[in-house]
Amino acid sequence: MNRREFLKKTAYATAGTAVSAPVAAMITRAKNSGLLEDETAPTPSTLPKQSNGSLRVLMINGSPRPDGNTFCCLKEIESQLQKHGIETEIVQIGRKPIRMCINCGGCFQNNGKGCVFDDDLCQVITQKMVEADALIVGTPVYYGQPNGGVLSLMQRLFFSSGHLVQNKPAAAVAVCRRGGATATLQTMNMMFEMMNMPVVTSQYWNIAYGAGKGEAKLDTEGMQTMRTLGNNMAWLLEKIHADRPTAPTREERHTFMNFIR
């Protein structure tokens, strides 16, 4: 049995088991996941750049439909980013299963390579985040929530490789037929805020409306909101990287304050 097979078997065996870890171990785990500041974690001043020095925004289409309304919104944002000379890449989440985080801890024994499960999109996104300077995640609204697949993806990415997203601007986009978009945005933004990621705003909440394929393009205000989001993202990235400043100095948390002792 090779090392990766051992880790996977260990992960399955420990899934669902709740154990009380010492505070020191909890802090170490949180540092590795990006929940706590780590002096060795990449910052905007140390992250590797593309060979041509240009900025790059990674965009995730959290819809199972490759060219639906969520994709329309991301393309509208992309058009503005590219006008500013910023490189973009839209990654389609697709319809293949994406594992949820099972809190196995295998990622902390994986030599910084991210989640121990390497058979779905999470590993691909983890590698792309190494060179990405910002992140935009679009999702359709399902029952007032983000797509379950994109939630699983983001939770595993942030938990296993949180140091890759620290201090990088982020934005969420929600597309709905009628309602639930604001709750969806709140869910996505809470992850960004926990990871020290500046949340990029627009002239309105990052929402577009549409049910049938391509209907979001008819939401003229929504499309303008997407373009404004793209411009704001470009502006913030350019400001952050103008002089390659160091990241903010943050206090180290020495304990986790739980409500129940």
Disulfide bonds with the S-S distance in Angstrom:
none
